[in-house]
Amino acid sequence: MRIGFGQIIILIIVLFLLFGDLESAKKRLTIVTKQINNFFQKKNRKKGT
């Protein structure tokens, strides 16, 4: 059974959400998701022009 890099990240996030501080985890997750969304939007804009 192979374990992918993404699966490890998801496991860490789930464990942190379950056992870590929920408020700080939510803040970090929202910041990370915003950064990822901005990154993809910039990429899509460059490809479109």
mmCIF entry with sequence, helices, sheets and N, C-alpha, C, O atoms, coordinates in Angstrom:
data_MODEL
# 
_entry.id   MODEL 
# 
_entity.id                         1 
_entity.type                       polymer 
_entity.pdbx_number_of_molecules   1 
# 
_entity_poly.entity_id                      1 
_entity_poly.type                           'polypeptide(L)' 
_entity_poly.nstd_linkage                   no 
_entity_poly.nstd_monomer                   no 
_entity_poly.pdbx_seq_one_letter_code       MRIGFGQIIILIIVLFLLFGDLESAKKRLTIVTKQINNFFQKKNRKKGT 
_entity_poly.pdbx_seq_one_letter_code_can   MRIGFGQIIILIIVLFLLFGDLESAKKRLTIVTKQINNFFQKKNRKKGT 
_entity_poly.pdbx_strand_id                 A 
# 
loop_
_entity_poly_seq.entity_id 
_entity_poly_seq.num 
_entity_poly_seq.mon_id 
_entity_poly_seq.hetero 
1 1  MET n 
1 2  ARG n 
1 3  ILE n 
1 4  GLY n 
1 5  PHE n 
1 6  GLY n 
1 7  GLN n 
1 8  ILE n 
1 9  ILE n 
1 10 ILE n 
1 11 LEU n 
1 12 ILE n 
1 13 ILE n 
1 14 VAL n 
1 15 LEU n 
1 16 PHE n 
1 17 LEU n 
1 18 LEU n 
1 19 PHE n 
1 20 GLY n 
1 21 ASP n 
1 22 LEU n 
1 23 GLU n 
1 24 SER n 
1 25 ALA n 
1 26 LYS n 
1 27 LYS n 
1 28 ARG n 
1 29 LEU n 
1 30 THR n 
1 31 ILE n 
1 32 VAL n 
1 33 THR n 
1 34 LYS n 
1 35 GLN n 
1 36 ILE n 
1 37 ASN n 
1 38 ASN n 
1 39 PHE n 
1 40 PHE n 
1 41 GLN n 
1 42 LYS n 
1 43 LYS n 
1 44 ASN n 
1 45 ARG n 
1 46 LYS n 
1 47 LYS n 
1 48 GLY n 
1 49 THR n 
# 
_struct_asym.id          A 
_struct_asym.entity_id   1 
# 
loop_
_struct_conf.conf_type_id 
_struct_conf.id 
_struct_conf.pdbx_PDB_helix_id 
_struct_conf.beg_label_comp_id 
_struct_conf.beg_label_asym_id 
_struct_conf.beg_label_seq_id 
_struct_conf.pdbx_beg_PDB_ins_code 
_struct_conf.end_label_comp_id 
_struct_conf.end_label_asym_id 
_struct_conf.end_label_seq_id 
_struct_conf.pdbx_end_PDB_ins_code 
_struct_conf.beg_auth_comp_id 
_struct_conf.beg_auth_asym_id 
_struct_conf.beg_auth_seq_id 
_struct_conf.end_auth_comp_id 
_struct_conf.end_auth_asym_id 
_struct_conf.end_auth_seq_id 
_struct_conf.pdbx_PDB_helix_class 
_struct_conf.details 
_struct_conf.pdbx_PDB_helix_length 
HELX_P HELX_P1 AA1 PHE A 5  ? PHE A 19 ? PHE A 5  PHE A 19 1 ? 15 
HELX_P HELX_P2 AA2 LEU A 22 ? GLY A 48 ? LEU A 22 GLY A 48 1 ? 27 
# 
_struct_conf_type.id          HELX_P 
_struct_conf_type.criteria    ? 
_struct_conf_type.reference   ? 
# 
loop_
_atom_site.group_PDB 
_atom_site.id 
_atom_site.type_symbol 
_atom_site.label_atom_id 
_atom_site.label_alt_id 
_atom_site.label_comp_id 
_atom_site.label_asym_id 
_atom_site.label_entity_id 
_atom_site.label_seq_id 
_atom_site.pdbx_PDB_ins_code 
_atom_site.Cartn_x 
_atom_site.Cartn_y 
_atom_site.Cartn_z 
_atom_site.occupancy 
_atom_site.B_iso_or_equiv 
_atom_site.pdbx_formal_charge 
_atom_site.auth_seq_id 
_atom_site.auth_comp_id 
_atom_site.auth_asym_id 
_atom_site.auth_atom_id 
_atom_site.pdbx_PDB_model_num 
ATOM 1   N N  . MET A 1 1  ? 0.840  -1.196 0.000   1.00 0.00 ? 1  MET A N  1 
ATOM 2   C CA . MET A 1 1  ? 0.000  0.000  0.000   1.00 0.00 ? 1  MET A CA 1 
ATOM 3   C C  . MET A 1 1  ? 0.876  1.247  0.000   1.00 0.00 ? 1  MET A C  1 
ATOM 4   O O  . MET A 1 1  ? 1.682  1.458  0.906   1.00 0.00 ? 1  MET A O  1 
ATOM 5   N N  . ARG A 1 2  ? 0.704  2.057  -1.020  1.00 0.00 ? 2  ARG A N  1 
ATOM 6   C CA . ARG A 1 2  ? 1.501  3.281  -1.106  1.00 0.00 ? 2  ARG A CA 1 
ATOM 7   C C  . ARG A 1 2  ? 0.769  4.426  -0.436  1.00 0.00 ? 2  ARG A C  1 
ATOM 8   O O  . ARG A 1 2  ? -0.449 4.558  -0.555  1.00 0.00 ? 2  ARG A O  1 
ATOM 9   N N  . ILE A 1 3  ? 1.524  5.247  0.267   1.00 0.00 ? 3  ILE A N  1 
ATOM 10  C CA . ILE A 1 3  ? 0.957  6.420  0.937   1.00 0.00 ? 3  ILE A CA 1 
ATOM 11  C C  . ILE A 1 3  ? 1.441  7.656  0.192   1.00 0.00 ? 3  ILE A C  1 
ATOM 12  O O  . ILE A 1 3  ? 2.643  7.888  0.066   1.00 0.00 ? 3  ILE A O  1 
ATOM 13  N N  . GLY A 1 4  ? 0.493  8.443  -0.299  1.00 0.00 ? 4  GLY A N  1 
ATOM 14  C CA . GLY A 1 4  ? 0.844  9.639  -1.047  1.00 0.00 ? 4  GLY A CA 1 
ATOM 15  C C  . GLY A 1 4  ? 1.131  10.810 -0.131  1.00 0.00 ? 4  GLY A C  1 
ATOM 16  O O  . GLY A 1 4  ? 0.761  10.807 1.043   1.00 0.00 ? 4  GLY A O  1 
ATOM 17  N N  . PHE A 1 5  ? 1.797  11.813 -0.685  1.00 0.00 ? 5  PHE A N  1 
ATOM 18  C CA . PHE A 1 5  ? 2.133  13.012 0.075   1.00 0.00 ? 5  PHE A CA 1 
ATOM 19  C C  . PHE A 1 5  ? 0.866  13.746 0.494   1.00 0.00 ? 5  PHE A C  1 
ATOM 20  O O  . PHE A 1 5  ? 0.789  14.269 1.606   1.00 0.00 ? 5  PHE A O  1 
ATOM 21  N N  . GLY A 1 6  ? -0.125 13.787 -0.388  1.00 0.00 ? 6  GLY A N  1 
ATOM 22  C CA . GLY A 1 6  ? -1.385 14.462 -0.074  1.00 0.00 ? 6  GLY A CA 1 
ATOM 23  C C  . GLY A 1 6  ? -2.127 13.786 1.060   1.00 0.00 ? 6  GLY A C  1 
ATOM 24  O O  . GLY A 1 6  ? -2.743 14.456 1.888   1.00 0.00 ? 6  GLY A O  1 
ATOM 25  N N  . GLN A 1 7  ? -2.074 12.453 1.105   1.00 0.00 ? 7  GLN A N  1 
ATOM 26  C CA . GLN A 1 7  ? -2.745 11.723 2.176   1.00 0.00 ? 7  GLN A CA 1 
ATOM 27  C C  . GLN A 1 7  ? -2.131 12.052 3.527   1.00 0.00 ? 7  GLN A C  1 
ATOM 28  O O  . GLN A 1 7  ? -2.845 12.165 4.523   1.00 0.00 ? 7  GLN A O  1 
ATOM 29  N N  . ILE A 1 8  ? -0.815 12.206 3.570   1.00 0.00 ? 8  ILE A N  1 
ATOM 30  C CA . ILE A 1 8  ? -0.134 12.552 4.817   1.00 0.00 ? 8  ILE A CA 1 
ATOM 31  C C  . ILE A 1 8  ? -0.580 13.930 5.281   1.00 0.00 ? 8  ILE A C  1 
ATOM 32  O O  . ILE A 1 8  ? -0.847 14.130 6.466   1.00 0.00 ? 8  ILE A O  1 
ATOM 33  N N  . ILE A 1 9  ? -0.664 14.887 4.354   1.00 0.00 ? 9  ILE A N  1 
ATOM 34  C CA . ILE A 1 9  ? -1.085 16.243 4.708   1.00 0.00 ? 9  ILE A CA 1 
ATOM 35  C C  . ILE A 1 9  ? -2.511 16.222 5.242   1.00 0.00 ? 9  ILE A C  1 
ATOM 36  O O  . ILE A 1 9  ? -2.809 16.871 6.245   1.00 0.00 ? 9  ILE A O  1 
ATOM 37  N N  . ILE A 1 10 ? -3.399 15.476 4.573   1.00 0.00 ? 10 ILE A N  1 
ATOM 38  C CA . ILE A 1 10 ? -4.792 15.399 5.017   1.00 0.00 ? 10 ILE A CA 1 
ATOM 39  C C  . ILE A 1 10 ? -4.870 14.770 6.403   1.00 0.00 ? 10 ILE A C  1 
ATOM 40  O O  . ILE A 1 10 ? -5.637 15.232 7.248   1.00 0.00 ? 10 ILE A O  1 
ATOM 41  N N  . LEU A 1 11 ? -4.089 13.727 6.647   1.00 0.00 ? 11 LEU A N  1 
ATOM 42  C CA . LEU A 1 11 ? -4.083 13.090 7.965   1.00 0.00 ? 11 LEU A CA 1 
ATOM 43  C C  . LEU A 1 11 ? -3.635 14.069 9.040   1.00 0.00 ? 11 LEU A C  1 
ATOM 44  O O  . LEU A 1 11 ? -4.237 14.132 10.112  1.00 0.00 ? 11 LEU A O  1 
ATOM 45  N N  . ILE A 1 12 ? -2.579 14.836 8.761   1.00 0.00 ? 12 ILE A N  1 
ATOM 46  C CA . ILE A 1 12 ? -2.077 15.810 9.729   1.00 0.00 ? 12 ILE A CA 1 
ATOM 47  C C  . ILE A 1 12 ? -3.136 16.860 10.014  1.00 0.00 ? 12 ILE A C  1 
ATOM 48  O O  . ILE A 1 12 ? -3.348 17.237 11.166  1.00 0.00 ? 12 ILE A O  1 
ATOM 49  N N  . ILE A 1 13 ? -3.810 17.339 8.958   1.00 0.00 ? 13 ILE A N  1 
ATOM 50  C CA . ILE A 1 13 ? -4.843 18.357 9.141   1.00 0.00 ? 13 ILE A CA 1 
ATOM 51  C C  . ILE A 1 13 ? -5.984 17.804 9.984   1.00 0.00 ? 13 ILE A C  1 
ATOM 52  O O  . ILE A 1 13 ? -6.466 18.480 10.893  1.00 0.00 ? 13 ILE A O  1 
ATOM 53  N N  . VAL A 1 14 ? -6.424 16.575 9.689   1.00 0.00 ? 14 VAL A N  1 
ATOM 54  C CA . VAL A 1 14 ? -7.535 15.981 10.440  1.00 0.00 ? 14 VAL A CA 1 
ATOM 55  C C  . VAL A 1 14 ? -7.149 15.791 11.903  1.00 0.00 ? 14 VAL A C  1 
ATOM 56  O O  . VAL A 1 14 ? -7.932 16.110 12.798  1.00 0.00 ? 14 VAL A O  1 
ATOM 57  N N  . LEU A 1 15 ? -5.953 15.277 12.151  1.00 0.00 ? 15 LEU A N  1 
ATOM 58  C CA . LEU A 1 15 ? -5.519 15.077 13.532  1.00 0.00 ? 15 LEU A CA 1 
ATOM 59  C C  . LEU A 1 15 ? -5.403 16.411 14.263  1.00 0.00 ? 15 LEU A C  1 
ATOM 60  O O  . LEU A 1 15 ? -5.756 16.506 15.439  1.00 0.00 ? 15 LEU A O  1 
ATOM 61  N N  . PHE A 1 16 ? -4.910 17.437 13.577  1.00 0.00 ? 16 PHE A N  1 
ATOM 62  C CA . PHE A 1 16 ? -4.773 18.745 14.203  1.00 0.00 ? 16 PHE A CA 1 
ATOM 63  C C  . PHE A 1 16 ? -6.139 19.334 14.515  1.00 0.00 ? 16 PHE A C  1 
ATOM 64  O O  . PHE A 1 16 ? -6.323 19.963 15.557  1.00 0.00 ? 16 PHE A O  1 
ATOM 65  N N  . LEU A 1 17 ? -7.114 19.130 13.600  1.00 0.00 ? 17 LEU A N  1 
ATOM 66  C CA . LEU A 1 17 ? -8.464 19.628 13.852  1.00 0.00 ? 17 LEU A CA 1 
ATOM 67  C C  . LEU A 1 17 ? -9.098 18.898 15.030  1.00 0.00 ? 17 LEU A C  1 
ATOM 68  O O  . LEU A 1 17 ? -9.802 19.511 15.833  1.00 0.00 ? 17 LEU A O  1 
ATOM 69  N N  . LEU A 1 18 ? -8.855 17.595 15.138  1.00 0.00 ? 18 LEU A N  1 
ATOM 70  C CA . LEU A 1 18 ? -9.482 16.827 16.208  1.00 0.00 ? 18 LEU A CA 1 
ATOM 71  C C  . LEU A 1 18 ? -8.846 17.134 17.561  1.00 0.00 ? 18 LEU A C  1 
ATOM 72  O O  . LEU A 1 18 ? -9.554 17.314 18.553  1.00 0.00 ? 18 LEU A O  1 
ATOM 73  N N  . PHE A 1 19 ? -7.524 17.194 17.607  1.00 0.00 ? 19 PHE A N  1 
ATOM 74  C CA . PHE A 1 19 ? -6.843 17.273 18.892  1.00 0.00 ? 19 PHE A CA 1 
ATOM 75  C C  . PHE A 1 19 ? -6.208 18.629 19.177  1.00 0.00 ? 19 PHE A C  1 
ATOM 76  O O  . PHE A 1 19 ? -5.865 18.924 20.322  1.00 0.00 ? 19 PHE A O  1 
ATOM 77  N N  . GLY A 1 20 ? -6.049 19.455 18.147  1.00 0.00 ? 20 GLY A N  1 
ATOM 78  C CA . GLY A 1 20 ? -5.410 20.746 18.348  1.00 0.00 ? 20 GLY A CA 1 
ATOM 79  C C  . GLY A 1 20 ? -6.399 21.821 18.758  1.00 0.00 ? 20 GLY A C  1 
ATOM 80  O O  . GLY A 1 20 ? -7.560 21.529 19.043  1.00 0.00 ? 20 GLY A O  1 
ATOM 81  N N  . ASP A 1 21 ? -5.946 23.045 18.787  1.00 0.00 ? 21 ASP A N  1 
ATOM 82  C CA . ASP A 1 21 ? -6.807 24.179 19.099  1.00 0.00 ? 21 ASP A CA 1 
ATOM 83  C C  . ASP A 1 21 ? -7.655 24.486 17.871  1.00 0.00 ? 21 ASP A C  1 
ATOM 84  O O  . ASP A 1 21 ? -7.125 24.822 16.812  1.00 0.00 ? 21 ASP A O  1 
ATOM 85  N N  . LEU A 1 22 ? -8.974 24.368 18.016  1.00 0.00 ? 22 LEU A N  1 
ATOM 86  C CA . LEU A 1 22 ? -9.855 24.471 16.852  1.00 0.00 ? 22 LEU A CA 1 
ATOM 87  C C  . LEU A 1 22 ? -9.828 25.866 16.242  1.00 0.00 ? 22 LEU A C  1 
ATOM 88  O O  . LEU A 1 22 ? -9.810 26.002 15.019  1.00 0.00 ? 22 LEU A O  1 
ATOM 89  N N  . GLU A 1 23 ? -9.826 26.904 17.074  1.00 0.00 ? 23 GLU A N  1 
ATOM 90  C CA . GLU A 1 23 ? -9.897 28.269 16.537  1.00 0.00 ? 23 GLU A CA 1 
ATOM 91  C C  . GLU A 1 23 ? -8.653 28.608 15.718  1.00 0.00 ? 23 GLU A C  1 
ATOM 92  O O  . GLU A 1 23 ? -8.766 29.145 14.616  1.00 0.00 ? 23 GLU A O  1 
ATOM 93  N N  . SER A 1 24 ? -7.478 28.301 16.243  1.00 0.00 ? 24 SER A N  1 
ATOM 94  C CA . SER A 1 24 ? -6.247 28.615 15.505  1.00 0.00 ? 24 SER A CA 1 
ATOM 95  C C  . SER A 1 24 ? -6.155 27.763 14.242  1.00 0.00 ? 24 SER A C  1 
ATOM 96  O O  . SER A 1 24 ? -5.658 28.227 13.216  1.00 0.00 ? 24 SER A O  1 
ATOM 97  N N  . ALA A 1 25 ? -6.630 26.523 14.313  1.00 0.00 ? 25 ALA A N  1 
ATOM 98  C CA . ALA A 1 25 ? -6.594 25.655 13.135  1.00 0.00 ? 25 ALA A CA 1 
ATOM 99  C C  . ALA A 1 25 ? -7.499 26.207 12.042  1.00 0.00 ? 25 ALA A C  1 
ATOM 100 O O  . ALA A 1 25 ? -7.124 26.216 10.869  1.00 0.00 ? 25 ALA A O  1 
ATOM 101 N N  . LYS A 1 26 ? -8.689 26.668 12.419  1.00 0.00 ? 26 LYS A N  1 
ATOM 102 C CA . LYS A 1 26 ? -9.607 27.223 11.421  1.00 0.00 ? 26 LYS A CA 1 
ATOM 103 C C  . LYS A 1 26 ? -9.011 28.471 10.790  1.00 0.00 ? 26 LYS A C  1 
ATOM 104 O O  . LYS A 1 26 ? -9.109 28.656 9.577   1.00 0.00 ? 26 LYS A O  1 
ATOM 105 N N  . LYS A 1 27 ? -8.391 29.333 11.600  1.00 0.00 ? 27 LYS A N  1 
ATOM 106 C CA . LYS A 1 27 ? -7.772 30.547 11.057  1.00 0.00 ? 27 LYS A CA 1 
ATOM 107 C C  . LYS A 1 27 ? -6.665 30.184 10.071  1.00 0.00 ? 27 LYS A C  1 
ATOM 108 O O  . LYS A 1 27 ? -6.580 30.761 8.988   1.00 0.00 ? 27 LYS A O  1 
ATOM 109 N N  . ARG A 1 28 ? -5.824 29.236 10.445  1.00 0.00 ? 28 ARG A N  1 
ATOM 110 C CA . ARG A 1 28 ? -4.729 28.837 9.552   1.00 0.00 ? 28 ARG A CA 1 
ATOM 111 C C  . ARG A 1 28 ? -5.271 28.232 8.270   1.00 0.00 ? 28 ARG A C  1 
ATOM 112 O O  . ARG A 1 28 ? -4.765 28.520 7.186   1.00 0.00 ? 28 ARG A O  1 
ATOM 113 N N  . LEU A 1 29 ? -6.303 27.390 8.382   1.00 0.00 ? 29 LEU A N  1 
ATOM 114 C CA . LEU A 1 29 ? -6.862 26.738 7.196   1.00 0.00 ? 29 LEU A CA 1 
ATOM 115 C C  . LEU A 1 29 ? -7.477 27.765 6.257   1.00 0.00 ? 29 LEU A C  1 
ATOM 116 O O  . LEU A 1 29 ? -7.320 27.662 5.040   1.00 0.00 ? 29 LEU A O  1 
ATOM 117 N N  . THR A 1 30 ? -8.184 28.769 6.814   1.00 0.00 ? 30 THR A N  1 
ATOM 118 C CA . THR A 1 30 ? -8.792 29.773 5.940   1.00 0.00 ? 30 THR A CA 1 
ATOM 119 C C  . THR A 1 30 ? -7.706 30.583 5.248   1.00 0.00 ? 30 THR A C  1 
ATOM 120 O O  . THR A 1 30 ? -7.847 30.919 4.072   1.00 0.00 ? 30 THR A O  1 
ATOM 121 N N  . ILE A 1 31 ? -6.627 30.903 5.952   1.00 0.00 ? 31 ILE A N  1 
ATOM 122 C CA . ILE A 1 31 ? -5.530 31.657 5.334   1.00 0.00 ? 31 ILE A CA 1 
ATOM 123 C C  . ILE A 1 31 ? -4.900 30.829 4.212   1.00 0.00 ? 31 ILE A C  1 
ATOM 124 O O  . ILE A 1 31 ? -4.636 31.350 3.128   1.00 0.00 ? 31 ILE A O  1 
ATOM 125 N N  . VAL A 1 32 ? -4.661 29.551 4.468   1.00 0.00 ? 32 VAL A N  1 
ATOM 126 C CA . VAL A 1 32 ? -4.026 28.692 3.462   1.00 0.00 ? 32 VAL A CA 1 
ATOM 127 C C  . VAL A 1 32 ? -4.925 28.532 2.249   1.00 0.00 ? 32 VAL A C  1 
ATOM 128 O O  . VAL A 1 32 ? -4.451 28.598 1.115   1.00 0.00 ? 32 VAL A O  1 
ATOM 129 N N  . THR A 1 33 ? -6.225 28.321 2.475   1.00 0.00 ? 33 THR A N  1 
ATOM 130 C CA . THR A 1 33 ? -7.133 28.141 1.341   1.00 0.00 ? 33 THR A CA 1 
ATOM 131 C C  . THR A 1 33 ? -7.231 29.428 0.528   1.00 0.00 ? 33 THR A C  1 
ATOM 132 O O  . THR A 1 33 ? -7.333 29.372 -0.698  1.00 0.00 ? 33 THR A O  1 
ATOM 133 N N  . LYS A 1 34 ? -7.203 30.584 1.185   1.00 0.00 ? 34 LYS A N  1 
ATOM 134 C CA . LYS A 1 34 ? -7.232 31.852 0.447   1.00 0.00 ? 34 LYS A CA 1 
ATOM 135 C C  . LYS A 1 34 ? -5.975 32.001 -0.404  1.00 0.00 ? 34 LYS A C  1 
ATOM 136 O O  . LYS A 1 34 ? -6.051 32.442 -1.551  1.00 0.00 ? 34 LYS A O  1 
ATOM 137 N N  . GLN A 1 35 ? -4.821 31.637 0.149   1.00 0.00 ? 35 GLN A N  1 
ATOM 138 C CA . GLN A 1 35 ? -3.582 31.731 -0.616  1.00 0.00 ? 35 GLN A CA 1 
ATOM 139 C C  . GLN A 1 35 ? -3.616 30.802 -1.821  1.00 0.00 ? 35 GLN A C  1 
ATOM 140 O O  . GLN A 1 35 ? -3.182 31.176 -2.911  1.00 0.00 ? 35 GLN A O  1 
ATOM 141 N N  . ILE A 1 36 ? -4.132 29.586 -1.625  1.00 0.00 ? 36 ILE A N  1 
ATOM 142 C CA . ILE A 1 36 ? -4.209 28.631 -2.735  1.00 0.00 ? 36 ILE A CA 1 
ATOM 143 C C  . ILE A 1 36 ? -5.150 29.150 -3.808  1.00 0.00 ? 36 ILE A C  1 
ATOM 144 O O  . ILE A 1 36 ? -4.840 29.072 -4.997  1.00 0.00 ? 36 ILE A O  1 
ATOM 145 N N  . ASN A 1 37 ? -6.307 29.683 -3.397  1.00 0.00 ? 37 ASN A N  1 
ATOM 146 C CA . ASN A 1 37 ? -7.268 30.209 -4.366  1.00 0.00 ? 37 ASN A CA 1 
ATOM 147 C C  . ASN A 1 37 ? -6.667 31.379 -5.145  1.00 0.00 ? 37 ASN A C  1 
ATOM 148 O O  . ASN A 1 37 ? -6.835 31.458 -6.362  1.00 0.00 ? 37 ASN A O  1 
ATOM 149 N N  . ASN A 1 38 ? -5.972 32.284 -4.462  1.00 0.00 ? 38 ASN A N  1 
ATOM 150 C CA . ASN A 1 38 ? -5.335 33.416 -5.143  1.00 0.00 ? 38 ASN A CA 1 
ATOM 151 C C  . ASN A 1 38 ? -4.292 32.923 -6.139  1.00 0.00 ? 38 ASN A C  1 
ATOM 152 O O  . ASN A 1 38 ? -4.177 33.461 -7.240  1.00 0.00 ? 38 ASN A O  1 
ATOM 153 N N  . PHE A 1 39 ? -3.535 31.902 -5.754  1.00 0.00 ? 39 PHE A N  1 
ATOM 154 C CA . PHE A 1 39 ? -2.500 31.359 -6.627  1.00 0.00 ? 39 PHE A CA 1 
ATOM 155 C C  . PHE A 1 39 ? -3.115 30.801 -7.904  1.00 0.00 ? 39 PHE A C  1 
ATOM 156 O O  . PHE A 1 39 ? -2.621 31.062 -9.001  1.00 0.00 ? 39 PHE A O  1 
ATOM 157 N N  . PHE A 1 40 ? -4.200 30.025 -7.760  1.00 0.00 ? 40 PHE A N  1 
ATOM 158 C CA . PHE A 1 40 ? -4.828 29.439 -8.944  1.00 0.00 ? 40 PHE A CA 1 
ATOM 159 C C  . PHE A 1 40 ? -5.485 30.511 -9.802  1.00 0.00 ? 40 PHE A C  1 
ATOM 160 O O  . PHE A 1 40 ? -5.458 30.413 -11.029 1.00 0.00 ? 40 PHE A O  1 
ATOM 161 N N  . GLN A 1 41 ? -6.076 31.537 -9.181  1.00 0.00 ? 41 GLN A N  1 
ATOM 162 C CA . GLN A 1 41 ? -6.705 32.602 -9.956  1.00 0.00 ? 41 GLN A CA 1 
ATOM 163 C C  . GLN A 1 41 ? -5.657 33.352 -10.770 1.00 0.00 ? 41 GLN A C  1 
ATOM 164 O O  . GLN A 1 41 ? -5.907 33.689 -11.928 1.00 0.00 ? 41 GLN A O  1 
ATOM 165 N N  . LYS A 1 42 ? -4.498 33.619 -10.194 1.00 0.00 ? 42 LYS A N  1 
ATOM 166 C CA . LYS A 1 42 ? -3.435 34.300 -10.934 1.00 0.00 ? 42 LYS A CA 1 
ATOM 167 C C  . LYS A 1 42 ? -2.959 33.435 -12.098 1.00 0.00 ? 42 LYS A C  1 
ATOM 168 O O  . LYS A 1 42 ? -2.720 33.940 -13.195 1.00 0.00 ? 42 LYS A O  1 
ATOM 169 N N  . LYS A 1 43 ? -2.821 32.130 -11.858 1.00 0.00 ? 43 LYS A N  1 
ATOM 170 C CA . LYS A 1 43 ? -2.390 31.227 -12.928 1.00 0.00 ? 43 LYS A CA 1 
ATOM 171 C C  . LYS A 1 43 ? -3.405 31.216 -14.061 1.00 0.00 ? 43 LYS A C  1 
ATOM 172 O O  . LYS A 1 43 ? -3.035 31.285 -15.233 1.00 0.00 ? 43 LYS A O  1 
ATOM 173 N N  . ASN A 1 44 ? -4.686 31.130 -13.712 1.00 0.00 ? 44 ASN A N  1 
ATOM 174 C CA . ASN A 1 44 ? -5.728 31.077 -14.730 1.00 0.00 ? 44 ASN A CA 1 
ATOM 175 C C  . ASN A 1 44 ? -5.765 32.371 -15.534 1.00 0.00 ? 44 ASN A C  1 
ATOM 176 O O  . ASN A 1 44 ? -5.982 32.342 -16.745 1.00 0.00 ? 44 ASN A O  1 
ATOM 177 N N  . ARG A 1 45 ? -5.555 33.499 -14.873 1.00 0.00 ? 45 ARG A N  1 
ATOM 178 C CA . ARG A 1 45 ? -5.554 34.776 -15.584 1.00 0.00 ? 45 ARG A CA 1 
ATOM 179 C C  . ARG A 1 45 ? -4.402 34.829 -16.586 1.00 0.00 ? 45 ARG A C  1 
ATOM 180 O O  . ARG A 1 45 ? -4.576 35.297 -17.711 1.00 0.00 ? 45 ARG A O  1 
ATOM 181 N N  . LYS A 1 46 ? -3.226 34.350 -16.180 1.00 0.00 ? 46 LYS A N  1 
ATOM 182 C CA . LYS A 1 46 ? -2.078 34.368 -17.090 1.00 0.00 ? 46 LYS A CA 1 
ATOM 183 C C  . LYS A 1 46 ? -2.341 33.480 -18.300 1.00 0.00 ? 46 LYS A C  1 
ATOM 184 O O  . LYS A 1 46 ? -2.000 33.847 -19.424 1.00 0.00 ? 46 LYS A O  1 
ATOM 185 N N  . LYS A 1 47 ? -2.943 32.317 -18.075 1.00 0.00 ? 47 LYS A N  1 
ATOM 186 C CA . LYS A 1 47 ? -3.221 31.411 -19.181 1.00 0.00 ? 47 LYS A CA 1 
ATOM 187 C C  . LYS A 1 47 ? -4.275 32.009 -20.110 1.00 0.00 ? 47 LYS A C  1 
ATOM 188 O O  . LYS A 1 47 ? -4.217 31.803 -21.322 1.00 0.00 ? 47 LYS A O  1 
ATOM 189 N N  . GLY A 1 48 ? -5.236 32.747 -19.556 1.00 0.00 ? 48 GLY A N  1 
ATOM 190 C CA . GLY A 1 48 ? -6.336 33.269 -20.361 1.00 0.00 ? 48 GLY A CA 1 
ATOM 191 C C  . GLY A 1 48 ? -5.905 34.374 -21.299 1.00 0.00 ? 48 GLY A C  1 
ATOM 192 O O  . GLY A 1 48 ? -6.475 34.513 -22.381 1.00 0.00 ? 48 GLY A O  1 
ATOM 193 N N  . THR A 1 49 ? -4.908 35.170 -20.915 1.00 0.00 ? 49 THR A N  1 
ATOM 194 C CA . THR A 1 49 ? -4.528 36.317 -21.742 1.00 0.00 ? 49 THR A CA 1 
ATOM 195 C C  . THR A 1 49 ? -3.571 35.906 -22.845 1.00 0.00 ? 49 THR A C  1 
ATOM 196 O O  . THR A 1 49 ? -3.146 36.745 -23.639 1.00 0.00 ? 49 THR A O  1 
# 
